[in-house]
């Protein structure tokens, strides 16, 4: 079916922006066009979101979703939830149900309020950890209340299941699933955070020593320590840089016919920030290969860049001046203040961001496996910045989860298989420092295998700007965006 799904909303005027945002976000993810009407259509299926049904409505053609005003009261406060319940086998943070909704054909709980709670990252923004700039999975609401990480995906799956039941009952054609560019079933966004560029042999030697000690002391892995030392020795004998690796990555990706996004940092306000300076002509000339080769240049916001939005603005301006204007971004160490980041990105024209991910866990941070627009609570609207969720990172797998070889690949493959099943789109990051064989041996091979497996299973491996262009064109059909 190509006709839009009519949606009739019965709620207060004040809630309309949030409710439309949720419906538009969810239906965008599965490719179902929607239209909002004041009254039920004269023919065809339609969706009701309200607290009650009217007998005069054509309810035989309707999928009804309960609107529970009490479920929305939390968003008028700065409180958080501390309990969950289960409805339809799904975890919900708002347990209220509406009378008169049939369990078999309707959705009797407020799916929209529950989805908004996670899509807006409410717990991160009002919870006890809201002042922290790094959100860790082990401290998240998913662990605290035992909530599935893909909870919004599960809400979407229920919504589509009930919609398909209605179509089957009416004996009408269903809507086709969303198709990604090049006819792909799912999409994987490739990216590289440029965190280290050695200036000389001393930098290489220091990094080599730190790497070997990390494997020996923190990871207690003498085998990888030996492998890293061997890789470093070979690189030095061959007179090549084993840690920068940007030219080598670009060359290999060109050979494979793929392009990744490169995140380049320019800020230095914290010891965790990068070792190089874009102000140095030698660094600029080294990194110029990225835009000159036609690859996606993004800003790698510094560790403290969102403490003052002006700092982020300064960094975007400096990168533009020295190398080129970035359209995308990811925060260094995934450190940021939610509203300060997206506000600053709107100000400087950053169109997409890839910072929403857990450093210590693979998978979604907002419960969702698709691109989406974060929400500005203060102005009650979506930010004009597309979020491309971070699902897979080399540091997560090796340093936090202590995985390598086949065990690391099993996690990667499982994530990609689930993404294909959901027809989703997420981002990954592999740091250039692992591609020279002297950091985390084998992780370069995992990256290339990840690309091959994505393509072999009908997926698209691409950069952030390609998905941003596709998704923004798609979003024009949805009123919230």
C-alpha positions in Angstrom: 0.0 0.0 0.0 1.2 3.5 -0.8 -1.6 5.6 0.8 -0.8 7.3 4.1 -2.2 5.9 7.3 -4.8 8.4 8.7 -4.2 9.1 12.4 -6.9 10.8 14.6 -5.6 12.3 17.8 -7.8 12.9 20.8 -5.7 14.6 23.4 -4.9 18.1 24.8 -3.4 20.6 22.4 -0.3 20.9 24.6 0.6 17.2 24.0 0.3 17.3 20.2 3.9 18.1 19.4 5.2 15.2 21.5 2.6 12.7 20.2 3.1 13.5 16.6 6.9 13.3 17.1 6.6 9.8 18.4 4.2 8.6 15.7 6.4 10.2 13.0 9.6 8.8 14.4 8.2 5.2 14.7 6.4 5.2 11.3 9.4 6.7 9.5 11.5 3.8 10.7 9.2 1.3 9.0 8.3 3.3 6.0 4.6 3.8 6.7 3.4 7.3 5.5 1.0 9.0 7.8 -1.5 11.9 7.8 -3.3 13.5 10.7 -7.0 14.0 10.4 -9.6 15.6 12.7 -12.1 12.8 12.0 -11.9 9.2 10.8 -11.7 8.7 7.1 -14.7 7.5 5.1 -12.9 4.5 3.8 -9.8 2.4 4.6 -7.9 1.7 7.8 -7.1 4.3 10.3 -5.5 4.8 13.7 -7.0 6.3 16.8 -5.0 7.6 19.7 -7.4 8.6 22.4 -8.7 7.8 25.9 -12.1 6.5 24.7 -13.9 5.3 21.6 -17.0 6.8 20.1 -19.6 4.3 19.0 -20.4 6.5 15.9 -16.8 5.9 14.6 -16.0 3.2 12.0 -14.2 1.1 14.7 -14.1 -2.0 12.5 -11.5 -0.3 10.4 -9.5 1.2 13.3 -6.4 0.3 15.3 -7.0 2.0 18.7 -4.1 3.0 21.0 -4.9 4.1 24.5 -4.1 7.7 25.5 -3.7 7.8 29.2 -3.3 11.4 30.5 -1.8 10.2 33.7 1.1 8.7 31.8 2.1 12.1 30.5 2.1 13.9 33.9 5.8 12.9 34.5 6.9 15.2 31.7 5.5 18.2 33.5 8.0 17.6 36.3 11.7 16.8 36.8 11.0 13.4 38.3 12.1 10.0 37.1 10.4 6.6 37.3 11.6 3.9 39.7 9.4 0.9 38.8 8.3 -0.9 35.7 5.5 -3.3 34.8 4.8 -5.7 31.9 1.9 -5.4 29.4 1.7 -7.6 26.3 5.0 -9.1 27.5 6.6 -5.7 27.1 8.4 -3.6 29.8 6.6 -0.3 30.4 7.5 2.7 32.5 3.9 3.9 32.5 1.5 1.1 33.5 -1.8 2.9 33.0 -4.4 1.4 30.7 -7.7 2.7 29.2 -11.0 0.9 29.6 -12.9 -0.3 26.5 -9.8 -1.2 24.5 -9.7 -4.8 23.2 -6.5 -6.6 24.0 -6.6 -8.6 20.8 -7.1 -5.8 18.3 -6.1 -2.7 20.2 -3.1 -1.4 22.2 -4.6 -0.7 25.7 -1.6 1.0 27.3 -0.1 4.3 26.3 2.6 3.1 23.9 3.3 6.7 22.8 4.1 8.0 26.2 6.3 5.0 26.9 8.2 5.5 23.7 8.6 9.2 24.2 10.3 8.5 27.6 13.1 6.6 25.9 13.3 8.6 22.7 13.8 11.8 24.7 16.4 10.1 26.9 14.4 11.4 29.8 16.2 9.4 32.5 19.6 10.8 31.4 18.4 14.4 31.4 16.6 14.4 34.8 18.0 11.5 36.7 20.5 11.4 39.5 23.4 11.1 37.0 22.3 14.1 34.8 25.4 16.2 35.6 27.7 13.5 34.2 28.8 14.0 30.7 29.5 10.4 30.0 26.5 8.0 30.2 27.7 4.5 31.2 25.4 1.5 30.5 26.2 0.0 34.0 24.7 3.1 35.6 21.8 3.4 33.2 18.1 2.9 33.6 18.3 -0.2 31.5 20.4 -1.9 34.2 18.8 -0.2 37.2 15.3 -1.4 36.2 16.2 -4.4 34.1 14.8 -2.9 30.9 15.6 -4.4 27.5 18.0 -2.1 25.6 15.9 -2.2 22.4 12.6 -1.4 24.2 11.5 1.2 21.6 12.1 -1.3 18.8 9.8 -3.7 20.7 7.1 -1.0 20.9 7.4 -0.5 17.2 7.2 -4.2 16.5 3.9 -4.4 18.5 2.5 -1.3 16.7 3.3 -2.9 13.3 2.0 -6.3 14.3 -1.4 -4.8 15.4 -1.5 -2.7 12.2 -0.9 -5.9 10.1 -3.7 -7.7 12.0 -6.0 -4.9 11.0 -5.0 -5.1 7.4 -5.5 -8.8 7.3 -9.0 -8.4 8.9 -9.9 -5.9 6.2 -8.2 -8.0 3.5 -6.2 -5.1 2.2 -2.6 -4.8 1.2 0.0 -3.9 3.8 2.6 -1.2 3.6 6.0 -2.1 2.2 8.9 -2.1 4.6 11.4 0.8 4.3 14.1 0.2 1.7 17.5 1.8 2.3 19.7 3.3 -0.5 20.7 0.8 -3.2 17.8 -1.4 -2.2 19.5 -2.5 1.0 17.6 -4.2 3.8 19.6 -2.5 6.5 22.4 0.0 6.8 25.7 0.2 8.7 27.4 3.6 9.0 31.2 3.4 9.1 33.3 5.9 11.0 36.8 6.5 12.4 37.6 8.8 15.3 41.1 10.3 14.6 42.4 10.4 18.2 46.1 10.0 17.8 48.6 11.1 15.2 52.3 10.5 16.0 54.5 13.4 15.2 57.8 11.4 15.3 59.4 8.2 16.4 59.3 9.3 20.0 55.4 9.5 19.9 55.4 6.0 18.3 57.7 4.6 20.9 55.6 6.1 23.8 52.4 4.8 22.3 53.9 1.4 21.8 55.1 1.2 25.4 51.6 2.3 26.7 49.9 -0.3 24.5 52.1 -3.2 25.7 51.7 -2.2 29.3 47.9 -2.0 28.9 47.8 -5.5 27.5 50.1 -6.8 30.3 48.8 -4.9 33.3 45.1 -4.0 32.7 44.1 -6.8 30.4 46.5 -9.4 31.7 47.0 -10.6 28.2 50.7 -11.4 27.5 49.7 -12.9 24.1 48.3 -9.7 22.8 51.2 -7.8 24.4 53.6 -9.9 22.3 51.5 -9.5 19.2 51.4 -5.7 19.6 55.1 -5.6 20.2 55.7 -7.7 17.1 53.5 -5.4 15.0 55.3 -2.4 16.3 58.7 -3.8 15.5 57.6 -4.8 12.0 56.3 -1.3 11.4 59.5 0.3 12.6 61.6 -2.0 10.4 59.3 -1.1 7.4 59.5 2.6 8.3 55.8 3.0 8.4 53.5 4.6 11.0 51.5 1.9 12.9 49.2 4.3 14.7 48.0 7.1 12.4 46.8 4.9 9.5 44.5 7.4 7.9 46.0 7.1 4.4 46.0 3.3 4.6 42.4 3.2 5.6 41.3 5.5 2.8 43.3 3.4 0.3 41.7 0.2 1.4 38.1 1.6 1.6 38.5 3.0 -1.9 39.6 -0.5 -3.1 36.4 -2.0 -1.5 34.2 0.8 -2.9 33.1 2.0 0.6 33.5 5.3 2.4 33.5 6.0 6.1 33.1 9.2 8.1 36.2 10.6 9.7 35.9 12.5 13.0 38.7 15.1 13.4 39.3 16.8 16.7 40.5 20.4 17.2 39.9 21.2 20.9 42.3 20.8 23.8 40.7 21.5 27.2 41.2 18.2 29.0 43.9 15.6 29.4 41.7 13.1 27.6 41.8 15.2 24.4 43.8 14.2 21.3 47.5 14.6 21.0 47.6 16.6 17.7 46.8 20.2 16.8 45.0 21.2 13.7 46.8 24.5 13.8 50.0 22.7 12.9 50.4 22.8 9.1 51.9 19.3 9.1 48.8 17.9 10.8 46.5 19.8 8.5 48.3 18.5 5.5 48.2 15.0 6.8 44.4 15.2 7.4 43.7 17.0 4.2 43.7 13.6 2.5 40.2 13.0 4.0 38.3 15.8 2.1 40.7 15.6 -0.9 39.8 11.9 -1.3 36.1 12.8 -1.2 35.5 11.2 2.3 33.1 12.6 4.9 34.8 15.1 7.2 33.2 15.4 10.7 34.0 17.2 13.9 35.2 15.2 16.8 34.0 17.5 19.6 36.5 17.7 22.5 35.9 16.2 25.9 34.6 19.4 27.5 33.2 21.1 24.4 29.6 21.1 25.6 30.3 22.6 29.0 30.0 25.9 27.2 28.2 25.7 23.9 30.5 28.5 22.6 33.4 26.1 22.9 31.7 23.7 20.5 31.0 26.6 18.1 34.6 27.6 18.2 35.8 24.1 17.4 33.4 23.8 14.4 34.7 27.2 13.1 38.3 26.1 13.5 37.9 22.8 11.7 36.0 24.7 8.9 38.9 27.2 8.6 41.7 24.7 8.6 40.2 21.7 6.7 36.6 22.1 5.6 33.1 22.5 6.9 31.8 19.4 8.8 28.2 18.3 8.4 28.5 15.5 11.0 29.9 15.0 14.5 30.7 12.7 17.3 31.9 13.6 20.8 35.3 12.5 22.1 34.9 9.8 24.8 31.1 10.2 24.1 31.2 13.0 26.6 28.5 15.7 26.2 25.6 17.6 27.7 22.5 16.5 25.8 20.9 19.9 25.2 24.1 21.9 24.9 25.4 19.6 22.2 22.3 19.6 20.0 21.8 23.4 20.5 25.3 24.1 19.5 25.1 21.8 16.5 22.0 23.6 15.3 23.8 26.9 15.6 26.8 25.8 13.5 24.9 23.8 10.9 25.9 20.3 12.0 23.2 18.1 10.4 23.9 14.7 12.0 25.5 13.3 15.1 26.8 9.9 16.1 27.4 10.4 19.9 24.4 8.4 21.3 26.0 5.2 22.4 27.4 3.5 25.5 31.2 3.2 25.8 30.9 0.1 27.8 28.1 -1.7 25.9 27.1 -2.5 22.4 23.6 -1.7 21.2 21.1 1.2 21.5 21.3 3.9 24.2 17.8 5.3 23.5 16.1 1.9 22.9 16.0 2.5 19.1 17.8 0.9 16.1 17.0 3.6 13.5 18.0 7.2 12.9 15.9 9.7 14.8 15.8 13.4 15.7 16.5 14.1 19.4 13.9 16.2 21.2 14.2 19.7 22.6 12.1 19.7 25.8 12.5 23.4 26.4 11.0 24.4 23.0 8.8 21.3 22.6 10.2 20.3 19.2 12.6 17.9 17.6 16.2 19.2 17.2 17.2 19.7 13.6 20.1 17.3 14.1 19.8 13.7 13.0 21.0 11.1 15.5 22.8 8.1 14.0 23.0 5.8 17.0 26.4 4.3 17.9 26.1 0.5 18.3 29.5 -1.0 17.8 32.9 0.4 18.8 36.3 -1.3 18.9 37.1 0.2 22.3 33.8 -1.2 23.7 34.6 -4.7 22.6 38.3 -4.8 23.5 38.7 -2.5 26.5 35.4 -2.7 28.3 34.1 -6.1 27.3 37.6 -7.7 27.0 36.7 -9.5 23.8 39.0 -10.4 20.9 39.0 -12.8 18.0 36.1 -15.1 17.5 34.3 -13.9 20.7 34.4 -10.3 19.5 33.2 -11.4 16.0 30.3 -13.3 17.6 29.1 -10.1 19.2 29.5 -8.1 16.0 27.7 -10.7 13.9 24.9 -11.0 16.4 24.4 -7.2 16.3 24.4 -7.2 12.5 22.0 -10.1 12.3 19.6 -8.3 14.7 19.9 -5.1 12.7 19.1 -7.0 9.5 16.0 -8.6 11.1 14.8 -5.1 12.2 15.8 -3.5 8.9 17.5 -0.8 11.0 20.4 1.6 10.6 23.1 2.4 13.1 26.7 3.6 13.3 30.0 2.1 14.2 33.4 3.5 15.1 36.8 1.9 14.6 39.8 4.0 15.6 42.7 4.4 13.0 45.1 3.4 15.8 44.1 -0.2 15.6 44.7 -0.6 11.8 48.5 -0.8 12.0 48.8 -4.1 13.8 50.5 -2.6 16.9 47.5 -1.7 19.1 44.7 -4.3 19.3 45.9 -7.1 16.9 43.1 -8.5 14.8 40.7 -5.6 15.2 41.6 -4.2 11.8 40.5 -7.6 10.3 37.2 -7.4 12.3 36.4 -4.1 10.7 36.8 -5.4 7.1 34.9 -8.6 8.0 32.1 -6.4 9.4 31.9 -4.6 6.0 31.9 -7.8 4.0 29.3 -9.5 6.2 27.0 -6.4 6.0 27.1 -6.4 2.2 26.8 -10.2 1.9 23.6 -10.2 3.9 21.9 -7.4 1.8 23.0 -4.5 3.8 24.6 -1.2 2.9 27.9 -0.1 4.4 28.3 3.7 4.0 29.1 7.0 5.7 27.0 9.3 7.8 26.4 12.0 5.1 24.8 9.4 2.8 22.3 8.3 5.4 21.7 11.9 6.5 20.7 12.9 3.0 18.5 9.9 2.6 16.8 10.3 5.9 16.2 14.0 5.6 14.5 13.4 2.2 12.4 10.7 3.8 11.5 13.0 6.7 9.9 15.6 4.4 6.8 13.3 4.4 6.3 13.6 8.1 4.9 16.7 9.7 7.1 16.8 12.8 10.3 17.2 10.7 
